[in-house]
Amino acid sequence: MSLLDLAPVIPVVVIEDVETAVPLARALVAGGLPVIEVTLRTPAAREAIARIADEVPEATVGAGTIRTTGDISASVAAGAKFLVSPGTTLSLVEALDSSGVPYLPGAATVSEVMALAERGIKELKFFPAEAAGGVPYLKSLGGPLPDVRFCPTGGIKVSTAPDYLALPNVGCVGGTWLTPADALAAGDWGRVEKLASEAAALR
């Protein structure tokens, strides 16, 4: 099954403290969101991926903010089951092709989408979604590129997610609102589970 069809929302998670990784993942899974993208924006990210992969087998954990071939190899070694990049260069997409795991390469323009589609890649991350044109932009892509599907990420909120999910070329959305920094700092996993449950019910 496609990554885009596993859940309506993929939590995009920034983990500062590796000790929060496992309870955070368990709360998201309990709320109905088993696909989790841990961004490589902190020193704790790779260890967080490894712990989730080892201790929360019901979660499908992936690595986001993939920018280099080194990011790819380290993330896969840590246990990432999928990879997500904010944008895509030729060398990066070749390395993603060789990674052995599913991936969502980032694209924000028609030319980028077409270049990836020419390589047979028809499932993409649309980033930064709101800044790059949001729902109207993705809707306009559906006419000339009906065979390409997206996971838009960037600036999406629980109030705007349904508008994206209503588009036929959107499989899911990525969101940071599910893991507020204050909830993570306080260990308020009940709040995270509630937010996940609300997001899981969006479709």
N, CA, C and O of each residue as an XYZ file, in Angstrom:
812
protein
N       0.843     -1.196      0.000
C       0.000      0.000      0.000
C       0.882      1.252      0.000
O       1.977      1.259      0.564
N       0.389      2.288     -0.633
C       1.105      3.553     -0.708
C       1.206      4.223      0.652
O       0.313      4.090      1.488
N       2.296      4.940      0.866
C       2.435      5.757      2.075
C       1.287      6.752      2.207
O       0.861      7.078      3.315
N       0.798      7.226      1.081
C      -0.245      8.241      1.089
C      -1.602      7.711      1.535
O      -2.519      8.485      1.810
N      -1.725      6.377      1.606
C      -3.019      5.787      1.934
C      -3.079      5.189      3.339
O      -4.099      4.611      3.715
N      -2.012      5.317      4.114
C      -1.976      4.682      5.433
C      -2.728      5.470      6.496
O      -3.262      4.884      7.437
N      -2.774      6.784      6.360
C      -3.459      7.639      7.331
C      -3.729      8.985      6.672
O      -2.993      9.382      5.769
N      -4.767      9.695      7.103
C      -5.039     10.991      6.477
C      -4.010     12.063      6.826
O      -3.825     13.022      6.077
N      -3.343     11.896      7.965
C      -2.349     12.866      8.407
C      -1.078     12.144      8.841
O      -1.128     11.170      9.592
N       0.056     12.631      8.360
C       1.351     12.158      8.840
C       1.905     13.207      9.802
O       2.210     14.322      9.380
N       2.038     12.875     11.074
C       2.628     13.831     12.005
C       4.083     14.120     11.621
O       4.874     13.201     11.408
N       4.416     15.391     11.538
C       5.792     15.814     11.267
C       6.363     16.270     12.604
O       5.959     17.297     13.151
N       7.309     15.489     13.122
C       7.711     15.612     14.510
C       9.148     16.111     14.630
O      10.050     15.604     13.964
N       9.347     17.108     15.486
C      10.677     17.595     15.843
C      10.951     17.148     17.277
O      10.291     17.606     18.210
N      11.918     16.259     17.453
C      12.210     15.705     18.769
C      13.514     16.286     19.303
O      14.584     16.074     18.732
N      13.408     17.020     20.402
C      14.581     17.606     21.049
C      15.184     16.662     22.083
O      16.403     16.599     22.240
N      14.325     15.929     22.785
C      14.735     15.022     23.853
C      14.399     13.601     23.441
O      13.228     13.258     23.279
N      15.415     12.777     23.273
C      15.199     11.422     22.773
C      14.305     10.604     23.695
O      13.670      9.646     23.254
N      14.249     10.975     24.972
C      13.425     10.221     25.922
C      11.933     10.386     25.627
O      11.123      9.587     26.097
N      11.565     11.392     24.870
C      10.151     11.580     24.525
C       9.729     10.760     23.316
O       8.535     10.645     23.040
N      10.674     10.192     22.596
C      10.370      9.563     21.309
C       9.366      8.424     21.425
O       8.374      8.394     20.696
N       9.612      7.499     22.325
C       8.748      6.316     22.426
C       7.356      6.663     22.953
O       6.372      6.266     22.328
N       7.220      7.389     24.078
C       5.860      7.726     24.513
C       5.108      8.594     23.508
O       3.887      8.485     23.386
N       5.824      9.452     22.790
C       5.192     10.262     21.753
C       4.646      9.370     20.649
O       3.499      9.530     20.230
N       5.454      8.439     20.177
C       5.016      7.530     19.112
C       3.838      6.683     19.564
O       2.902      6.462     18.797
N       3.877      6.213     20.791
C       2.771      5.399     21.297
C       1.483      6.196     21.379
O       0.406      5.663     21.113
N       1.582      7.473     21.745
C       0.388      8.316     21.815
C      -0.198      8.553     20.425
O      -1.416      8.524     20.252
N       0.661      8.785     19.438
C       0.188      9.006     18.074
C      -0.475      7.745     17.520
O      -1.528      7.820     16.887
N       0.135      6.602     17.755
C      -0.443      5.339     17.285
C      -1.778      5.078     17.972
O      -2.743      4.668     17.327
N      -1.834      5.316     19.280
C      -3.076      5.099     20.023
C      -4.195      5.998     19.504
O      -5.369      5.632     19.547
N      -3.817      7.179     19.015
C      -4.808      8.093     18.455
C      -5.217      7.766     17.028
O      -6.112      8.406     16.475
N      -4.568      6.772     16.428
C      -4.950      6.348     15.080
C      -4.052      6.821     13.961
O      -4.411      6.719     12.788
N      -2.858      7.351     14.321
C      -1.914      7.812     13.302
C      -0.612      7.010     13.412
O       0.282      7.393     14.167
N      -0.496      5.914     12.676
C       0.665      5.037     12.814
C       1.885      5.449     11.995
O       2.970      4.901     12.186
N       1.719      6.410     11.083
C       2.839      6.840     10.234
C       3.419      8.125     10.820
O       2.706      9.119     10.962
N       4.707      8.110     11.161
C       5.323      9.227     11.871
C       6.597      9.656     11.163
O       7.491      8.840     10.937
N       6.683     10.924     10.814
C       7.890     11.474     10.193
C       8.686     12.239     11.245
O       8.223     13.258     11.758
N       9.873     11.754     11.563
C      10.772     12.449     12.487
C      11.751     13.263     11.653
O      12.509     12.705     10.859
N      11.737     14.564     11.827
C      12.599     15.419     11.010
C      14.029     15.416     11.536
O      14.265     15.350     12.742
N      14.971     15.488     10.611
C      16.391     15.495     10.982
C      16.856     16.912     11.283
O      17.831     17.398     10.710
N      16.144     17.564     12.188
C      16.450     18.960     12.517
C      17.115     19.101     13.880
O      17.498     20.201     14.275
N      17.252     17.989     14.598
C      17.849     18.046     15.934
C      18.873     16.926     16.087
O      18.806     15.927     15.371
N      19.818     17.082     17.011
C      20.796     16.021     17.254
C      20.156     14.719     17.739
O      20.745     13.648     17.594
N      18.959     14.805     18.309
C      18.298     13.612     18.853
C      17.546     12.810     17.802
O      17.080     11.709     18.095
N      17.417     13.327     16.593
C      16.498     12.745     15.609
C      16.810     11.293     15.266
O      15.911     10.452     15.293
N      18.052     10.983     14.948
C      18.353      9.614     14.503
C      18.173      8.600     15.623
O      17.657      7.505     15.396
N      18.592      8.957     16.820
C      18.371      8.059     17.952
C      16.890      7.900     18.233
O      16.444      6.818     18.613
N      16.116      8.972     18.049
C      14.667      8.891     18.230
C      14.054      7.909     17.236
O      13.192      7.109     17.599
N      14.497      7.973     15.993
C      14.012      7.034     14.978
C      14.340      5.606     15.384
O      13.491      4.720     15.287
N      15.571      5.379     15.838
C      15.994      4.032     16.231
C      15.148      3.505     17.381
O      14.745      2.342     17.372
N      14.881      4.341     18.358
C      14.090      3.884     19.506
C      12.655      3.575     19.117
O      12.091      2.574     19.558
N      12.063      4.429     18.293
C      10.690      4.164     17.848
C      10.641      2.874     17.041
O       9.749      2.048     17.233
N      11.603      2.706     16.139
C      11.636      1.494     15.311
C      11.766      0.235     16.172
O      11.164     -0.795     15.868
N      12.558      0.323     17.249
C      12.800     -0.837     18.107
C      11.659     -1.110     19.077
O      11.323     -2.264     19.341
N      11.060     -0.035     19.613
C      10.148     -0.203     20.738
C       8.670      0.007     20.409
O       7.799     -0.322     21.214
N       8.391      0.554     19.231
C       6.991      0.776     18.842
C       6.780      0.144     17.457
O       6.649      0.855     16.461
N       6.748     -1.194     17.401
C       6.679     -1.868     16.103
C       5.406     -1.572     15.325
O       5.372     -1.735     14.106
N       4.354     -1.137     16.022
C       3.113     -0.837     15.312
C       3.170      0.507     14.593
O       2.261      0.846     13.836
N       4.225      1.266     14.825
C       4.417      2.539     14.133
C       5.253      2.329     12.876
O       6.141      1.477     12.842
N       4.958      3.113     11.847
C       5.795      3.178     10.652
C       6.543      4.495     10.730
O       6.004      5.550     10.396
N       7.799      4.425     11.177
C       8.560      5.646     11.419
C       9.465      5.948     10.233
O      10.107      5.054      9.681
N       9.505      7.207      9.855
C      10.346      7.632      8.740
C      11.160      8.848      9.121
O      10.976      9.427     10.191
N      12.055      9.227      8.239
C      12.923     10.383      8.455
C      12.569     11.483      7.470
O      12.427     11.242      6.272
N      12.429     12.705      7.997
C      12.161     13.848      7.149
C      13.342     14.800      7.105
O      14.339     14.609      7.802
N      13.219     15.819      6.284
C      14.303     16.785      6.047
C      15.545     16.079      5.515
O      16.668     16.407      5.898
N      15.334     15.108      4.632
C      16.445     14.414      3.974
C      17.038     15.356      2.927
O      16.345     15.779      2.002
N      18.327     15.682      3.078
C      18.972     16.622      2.155
C      20.203     16.053      1.466
O      20.598     16.548      0.410
N      20.817     15.026      2.041
C      22.072     14.494      1.510
C      22.043     12.973      1.472
O      21.182     12.333      2.077
N      23.006     12.409      0.744
C      23.117     10.947      0.722
C      23.467     10.423      2.105
O      23.070      9.316      2.470
N      24.207     11.210      2.878
C      24.521     10.808      4.245
C      23.286     10.725      5.117
O      23.170      9.831      5.956
N      22.363     11.653      4.922
C      21.096     11.599      5.649
C      20.358     10.301      5.341
O      19.771      9.683      6.229
N      20.393      9.900      4.087
C      19.691      8.688      3.660
C      20.274      7.457      4.344
O      19.542      6.687      4.966
N      21.583      7.268      4.231
C      22.205      6.069      4.784
C      22.063      6.006      6.303
O      21.798      4.940      6.859
N      22.239      7.147      6.977
C      22.136      7.155      8.436
C      20.702      6.881      8.890
O      20.486      6.198      9.891
N      19.736      7.406      8.165
C      18.340      7.216      8.553
C      17.903      5.774      8.355
O      17.224      5.206      9.210
N      18.285      5.185      7.239
C      17.933      3.788      6.993
C      18.614      2.885      8.023
O      18.010      1.930      8.511
N      19.869      3.189      8.351
C      20.581      2.408      9.363
C      19.912      2.514     10.723
O      19.939      1.568     11.511
N      19.312      3.668     10.998
C      18.629      3.872     12.280
C      17.297      3.143     12.348
O      16.759      2.934     13.436
N      16.760      2.756     11.198
C      15.496      2.041     11.187
C      14.358      2.740     10.488
O      13.216      2.286     10.562
N      14.647      3.850      9.801
C      13.591      4.569      9.083
C      12.973      3.683      8.012
O      13.679      3.041      7.234
N      11.647      3.658      7.982
C      10.917      2.832      7.012
C      10.534      3.617      5.761
O      10.101      3.033      4.767
N      10.694      4.950      5.810
C      10.474      5.771      4.630
C      11.261      7.061      4.808
O      11.707      7.385      5.909
N      11.427      7.795      3.702
C      12.226      9.015      3.695
C      11.435     10.132      3.027
O      10.675      9.896      2.089
N      11.626     11.356      3.525
C      10.926     12.516      2.970
C      11.922     13.653      2.815
O      12.652     13.977      3.752
N      11.952     14.261      1.629
C      12.871     15.375      1.394
C      12.084     16.661      1.169
O      10.982     16.616      0.623
N      12.632     17.817      1.582
C      11.927     19.079      1.349
C      11.936     19.513     -0.104
O      11.028     20.214     -0.550
N      12.943     19.107     -0.837
C      13.083     19.388     -2.261
C      13.857     18.242     -2.881
O      14.223     17.294     -2.186
N      14.110     18.315     -4.175
C      14.752     17.186     -4.836
C      15.752     17.649     -5.882
O      15.410     18.393     -6.802
N      16.992     17.199     -5.730
C      18.004     17.382     -6.765
C      18.194     16.053     -7.481
O      17.731     15.016     -7.006
N      18.873     16.082     -8.618
C      19.086     14.849     -9.373
C      19.875     13.831     -8.551
O      19.510     12.657     -8.498
N      20.952     14.279     -7.913
C      21.762     13.334     -7.142
C      20.983     12.780     -5.956
O      21.140     11.612     -5.601
N      20.147     13.608     -5.343
C      19.379     13.127     -4.193
C      18.340     12.101     -4.617
O      18.177     11.079     -3.951
N      17.641     12.354     -5.705
C      16.612     11.395     -6.117
C      17.248     10.081     -6.554
O      16.652      9.022     -6.362
N      18.444     10.125     -7.137
C      19.136      8.878     -7.478
C      19.488      8.095     -6.227
O      19.372      6.870     -6.203
N      19.920      8.802     -5.183
C      20.239      8.135     -3.923
C      18.975      7.602     -3.250
O      18.989      6.516     -2.672
N      17.888      8.361     -3.326
C      16.621      7.884     -2.772
C      16.160      6.626     -3.500
O      15.652      5.691     -2.881
N      16.339      6.610     -4.816
C      15.994      5.427     -5.615
C      16.731      4.189     -5.127
O      16.196      3.081     -5.153
N      17.968      4.393     -4.680
C      18.820      3.272     -4.281
C      18.706      2.920     -2.804
O      19.384      2.007     -2.333
N      17.859      3.633     -2.069
C      17.819      3.468     -0.615
C      17.179      2.164     -0.158
O      17.483      1.658      0.922
N      16.291      1.624     -0.989
C      15.614      0.395     -0.607
C      14.359      0.605      0.223
O      13.721     -0.364      0.633
N      13.992      1.864      0.478
C      12.769      2.145      1.240
C      11.921      3.145      0.460
O      12.448      3.877     -0.377
N      10.610      3.187      0.725
C       9.757      4.171      0.043
C      10.178      5.593      0.402
O      10.762      5.829      1.460
N       9.880      6.525     -0.480
C      10.232      7.909     -0.209
C       9.251      8.863     -0.882
O       8.593      8.528     -1.866
N       9.181     10.073     -0.307
C       8.374     11.149     -0.869
C       9.312     12.315     -1.149
O       9.692     13.036     -0.227
N       9.690     12.510     -2.411
C      10.563     13.636     -2.738
C       9.776     14.933     -2.787
O       8.632     14.954     -3.239
N      10.384     16.011     -2.325
C       9.703     17.287     -2.285
C       9.681     17.993     -3.621
O      10.647     17.939     -4.382
N       8.564     18.662     -3.903
C       8.421     19.461     -5.125
C       7.481     20.619     -4.838
O       6.546     20.496     -4.048
N       7.743     21.753     -5.494
C       6.889     22.921     -5.283
C       6.477     23.602     -6.579
O       5.637     24.501     -6.551
N       7.047     23.197     -7.725
C       6.706     23.815     -9.001
C       6.257     22.756     -9.997
O       6.513     21.564     -9.823
N       5.581     23.219    -11.045
C       5.123     22.293    -12.081
C       6.305     21.586    -12.722
O       6.240     20.386    -12.989
N       7.377     22.311    -12.968
C       8.546     21.698    -13.610
C       9.164     20.618    -12.732
O       9.584     19.574    -13.230
N       9.221     20.868    -11.426
C       9.763     19.850    -10.515
C       8.879     18.613    -10.504
O       9.376     17.487    -10.522
N       7.582     18.820    -10.476
C       6.652     17.691    -10.494
C       6.806     16.895    -11.783
O       6.836     15.664    -11.757
N       6.905     17.598    -12.914
C       7.046     16.910    -14.204
C       8.357     16.151    -14.297
O       8.399     15.050    -14.847
N       9.433     16.730    -13.764
C      10.734     16.052    -13.814
C      10.700     14.747    -13.025
O      11.272     13.745    -13.455
N      10.037     14.756    -11.879
C       9.931     13.544    -11.083
C       8.995     12.540    -11.743
O       9.255     11.336    -11.724
N       7.909     13.034    -12.325
C       6.981     12.136    -13.014
C       7.646     11.450    -14.194
O       7.340     10.296    -14.496
N       8.558     12.151    -14.867
C       9.299     11.544    -15.979
C      10.132     10.346    -15.521
O      10.386      9.423    -16.296
N      10.550     10.371    -14.263
C      11.306      9.259    -13.699
C      10.395      8.159    -13.156
O      10.876      7.166    -12.611
N       9.088      8.335    -13.305
C       8.144      7.350    -12.819
C       7.729      7.547    -11.374
O       7.085      6.678    -10.787
N       8.095      8.693    -10.794
C       7.757      8.973     -9.401
C       6.475      9.787     -9.381
O       6.464     10.949     -9.787
N       5.401      9.182     -8.913
C       4.084      9.802     -9.007
C       3.480     10.148     -7.651
O       2.341     10.609     -7.579
N       4.241      9.926     -6.566
C       3.779     10.299     -5.232
C       4.828     11.202     -4.611
O       5.972     10.793     -4.413
N       4.431     12.443     -4.301
C       5.384     13.472     -3.915
C       4.945     14.207     -2.659
O       3.773     14.193     -2.281
N       5.915     14.848     -2.026
C       5.620     15.823     -0.980
C       5.496     17.188     -1.658
O       6.359     17.570     -2.449
N       4.432     17.917     -1.352
C       4.279     19.286     -1.847
C       4.640     20.222     -0.709
O       3.921     20.314      0.285
N       5.761     20.917     -0.862
C       6.297     21.739      0.224
C       6.966     22.989     -0.333
O       7.627     22.922     -1.369
N       6.805     24.131      0.338
C       5.943     24.409      1.502
C       4.514     24.690      1.048
O       4.275     25.644      0.306
N       3.593     23.893      1.475
C       2.257     23.868      0.887
C       1.557     25.225      0.894
O       1.173     25.723     -0.164
N       1.390     25.818      2.044
C       0.655     27.083      2.120
C       1.399     28.195      1.389
O       0.791     28.957      0.638
N       2.695     28.293      1.601
C       3.481     29.361      0.970
C       3.563     29.204     -0.540
O       3.707     30.191     -1.261
N       3.470     27.956     -1.027
C       3.618     27.701     -2.458
C       2.306     27.758     -3.230
O       2.295     27.521     -4.438
N       1.210     28.066     -2.563
C      -0.054     28.218     -3.287
C      -1.213     27.437     -2.719
O      -2.363     27.682     -3.083
N      -0.932     26.496     -1.828
C      -1.981     25.803     -1.102
C      -2.973     25.032     -1.950
O      -2.634     24.486     -3.000
N      -4.208     25.002     -1.468
C      -5.267     24.226     -2.115
C      -5.509     24.654     -3.564
O      -5.605     23.783     -4.428
N      -5.615     25.963     -3.875
C      -5.855     26.349     -5.270
C      -4.745     25.863     -6.215
O      -5.018     25.447     -7.341
N      -3.503     25.921     -5.745
C      -2.386     25.486     -6.594
C      -2.474     23.991     -6.877
O      -2.352     23.566     -8.026
N      -2.688     23.190     -5.831
C      -2.785     21.741     -6.037
C      -3.982     21.383     -6.903
O      -3.914     20.465     -7.720
N      -5.072     22.105     -6.723
C      -6.256     21.851     -7.555
C      -5.935     22.108     -9.021
O      -6.389     21.373     -9.898
N      -5.154     23.150     -9.287
C      -4.811     23.467    -10.675
C      -3.872     22.434    -11.288
O      -3.851     22.265    -12.508
N      -3.095     21.739    -10.454
C      -2.208     20.697    -10.979
C      -2.967     19.446    -11.400
O      -2.478     18.662    -12.212
N      -4.157     19.260    -10.850
C      -4.915     18.049    -11.127
C      -5.306     17.891    -12.578
O      -5.439     16.767    -13.062
N      -5.495     19.010    -13.295
C      -5.877     18.926    -14.708
C      -4.771     18.383    -15.589
O      -4.950     17.346    -16.227
N      -3.612     19.067    -15.642
C      -2.548     18.614    -16.533
C      -1.770     17.410    -16.000
O      -1.118     16.708    -16.773
N      -1.830     17.164    -14.692
C      -1.044     16.075    -14.096
C      -1.938     15.196    -13.222
O      -1.716     15.096    -12.015
N      -2.937     14.564    -13.816
C      -3.925     13.829    -13.015
C      -3.388     12.557    -12.375
O      -4.016     12.007    -11.470
N      -2.228     12.082    -12.836
C      -1.688     10.820    -12.321
C      -0.695     11.014    -11.181
O      -0.104     10.042    -10.709
N      -0.501     12.249    -10.733
C       0.435     12.527     -9.647
C      -0.350     12.831     -8.377
O      -1.328     13.578     -8.401
N       0.097     12.234     -7.255
C      -0.565     12.452     -5.965
C       0.420     13.079     -4.985
O       1.636     12.928     -5.111
N      -0.137     13.786     -4.008
C       0.700     14.574     -3.118
C       0.385     14.356     -1.645
O      -0.720     13.978     -1.255
N       1.425     14.617     -0.845
C       1.276     14.820      0.588
C       1.726     16.251      0.856
O       2.918     16.485      1.060
N       0.809     17.211      0.860
C       1.196     18.596      1.133
C       1.574     18.779      2.600
O       0.922     18.245      3.497
N       2.632     19.539      2.821
C       3.150     19.787      4.167
C       3.676     21.219      4.215
O       4.260     21.720      3.254
N       3.455     21.860      5.353
C       3.988     23.207      5.531
C       2.901     24.227      5.738
O       2.288     24.682      4.772
N       2.647     24.596      6.974
C       1.645     25.601      7.281
C       0.227     25.090      7.357
O      -0.701     25.883      7.516
N       0.028     23.783      7.248
C      -1.323     23.217      7.292
C      -1.767     23.070      8.749
O      -0.979     22.683      9.611
N      -3.025     23.380      9.009
C      -3.599     23.285     10.346
C      -4.778     22.317     10.320
O      -5.247     21.908      9.257
N      -5.242     21.964     11.512
C      -6.386     21.062     11.579
C      -7.603     21.676     10.890
O      -8.448     20.948     10.369
N      -7.701     23.004     10.880
C      -8.846     23.668     10.246
C      -8.756     23.692      8.733
O      -9.784     23.767      8.059
N      -7.544     23.632      8.179
C      -7.382     23.679      6.725
C      -7.120     22.300      6.112
O      -7.253     22.130      4.900
N      -6.756     21.331      6.924
C      -6.455     19.990      6.404
C      -7.610     19.389      5.597
O      -7.352     18.784      4.557
N      -8.874     19.527      6.025
C      -9.962     18.940      5.232
C     -10.047     19.484      3.816
O     -10.443     18.759      2.904
N      -9.682     20.750      3.612
C      -9.720     21.324      2.261
C      -8.710     20.633      1.352
O      -8.985     20.386      0.178
N      -7.552     20.328      1.902
C      -6.548     19.586      1.129
C      -7.011     18.156      0.872
O      -6.917     17.653     -0.247
N      -7.515     17.508      1.924
C      -7.890     16.093      1.803
C      -9.069     15.890      0.860
O      -9.300     14.777      0.388
N      -9.812     16.949      0.584
C     -10.945     16.844     -0.346
C     -10.490     16.789     -1.798
O     -11.273     16.427     -2.676
N      -9.231     17.145     -2.063
C      -8.723     17.131     -3.439
C      -8.407     15.702     -3.876
O      -7.834     14.938     -3.099
N      -8.766     15.327     -5.100
C      -8.497     13.957     -5.554
C      -7.021     13.625     -5.703
O      -6.646     12.453     -5.690
N      -6.174     14.648     -5.844
C      -4.741     14.366     -6.002
C      -3.969     14.489     -4.688
O      -2.739     14.534     -4.691
N      -4.680     14.543     -3.579
C      -4.042     14.566     -2.256
C      -4.382     13.277     -1.517
O      -5.552     12.966     -1.294
N      -3.355     12.539     -1.146
C      -3.575     11.295     -0.415
C      -3.615     11.504      1.083
O      -4.401     10.868      1.786
N      -2.765     12.399      1.576
C      -2.705     12.710      2.996
C      -2.023     14.062      3.132
O      -1.546     14.626      2.148
N      -1.979     14.577      4.351
C      -1.257     15.817      4.608
C      -0.251     15.568      5.727
O      -0.407     14.647      6.528
N       0.779     16.404      5.765
C       1.722     16.370      6.871
C       1.448     17.532      7.787
O       1.153     18.636      7.328
N       1.543     17.292      9.110
C       1.226     18.358     10.034
C       2.073     18.356     11.290
O       2.402     17.300     11.830
N       2.424     19.550     11.749
C       3.186     19.689     12.988
C       2.277     19.996     14.176
O       2.732     19.976     15.320
N       0.997     20.281     13.921
C       0.120     20.706     15.006
C      -0.179     19.573     15.985
O      -0.676     19.828     17.082
N       0.112     18.330     15.609
C      -0.226     17.182     16.444
C       0.699     17.020     17.643
O       0.360     16.331     18.605
N       1.865     17.652     17.585
C       2.846     17.477     18.653
C       3.347     18.843     19.129
O       4.498     19.198     18.878
N       2.501     19.603     19.806
C       2.911     20.923     20.290
C       4.117     20.820     21.220
O       4.219     19.890     22.020
N       5.019     21.777     21.105
C       6.246     21.742     21.898
C       5.960     21.719     23.390
O       6.655     21.040     24.146
N       4.933     22.461     23.822
C       4.646     22.486     25.256
C       4.101     21.155     25.746
O       4.345     20.770     26.890
N       3.363     20.443     24.892
C       2.856     19.121     25.279
C       3.998     18.119     25.405
O       4.015     17.291     26.316
N       4.962     18.205     24.470
C       6.114     17.308     24.540
C       6.949     17.600     25.780
O       7.399     16.681     26.464
N       7.154     18.880     26.066
C       7.964     19.263     27.226
C       7.317     18.803     28.525
O       8.005     18.428     29.475
N       5.984     18.834     28.557
C       5.263     18.450     29.769
C       4.969     16.954     29.842
O       4.494     16.458     30.863
N       5.253     16.236     28.751
C       4.911     14.820     28.722
C       3.414     14.585     28.715
O       2.933     13.592     29.260
N       2.682     15.493     28.103
C       1.217     15.404     28.061
C       0.794     14.531     26.883
O       0.326     15.026     25.858
N       0.969     13.230     27.052
C       0.702     12.299     25.950
C      -0.782     12.140     25.699
O      -1.188     11.793     24.590
N      -1.602     12.390     26.714
C      -3.048     12.360     26.515
C      -3.494     13.421     25.528
O      -4.372     13.175     24.701
N      -2.891     14.602     25.610
C      -3.221     15.675     24.671
C      -2.787     15.298     23.264
O      -3.518     15.545     22.305
N      -1.599     14.697     23.129
C      -1.117     14.275     21.808
C      -2.047     13.218     21.226
O      -2.386     13.268     20.044
N      -2.460     12.261     22.058
C      -3.370     11.219     21.577
C      -4.704     11.818     21.128
O      -5.274     11.388     20.125
N      -5.194     12.797     21.861
C      -6.461     13.442     21.491
C      -6.329     14.170     20.153
O      -7.211     14.069     19.300
N      -5.234     14.901     19.969
C      -5.015     15.593     18.707
C      -4.888     14.601     17.548
O      -5.385     14.848     16.449
N      -4.220     13.481     17.808
C      -4.083     12.445     16.780
C      -5.431     11.842     16.427
O      -5.725     11.591     15.258
N      -6.249     11.610     17.451
C      -7.574     11.029     17.214
C      -8.438     11.957     16.363
O      -9.148     11.503     15.466
N      -8.375     13.250     16.647
C      -9.133     14.227     15.852
C      -8.648     14.251     14.413
O      -9.446     14.351     13.482
N      -7.315     14.157     14.232
C      -6.766     14.164     12.875
C      -7.097     12.887     12.114
O      -7.359     12.922     10.912
N      -7.084     11.764     12.818
C      -7.397     10.487     12.170
C      -8.818     10.444     11.662
O      -9.125      9.696     10.734
N      -9.700     11.246     12.266
C     -11.110     11.262     11.877
C     -11.399     12.230     10.727
O     -12.548     12.373     10.309
N     -10.359     12.892     10.217
C     -10.574     13.866      9.144
C     -10.983     13.198      7.837
O     -11.575     13.845      6.973
N     -10.678     11.924      7.685
C     -11.117     11.213      6.471
C     -11.631      9.837      6.853
O     -12.050      9.071      5.984
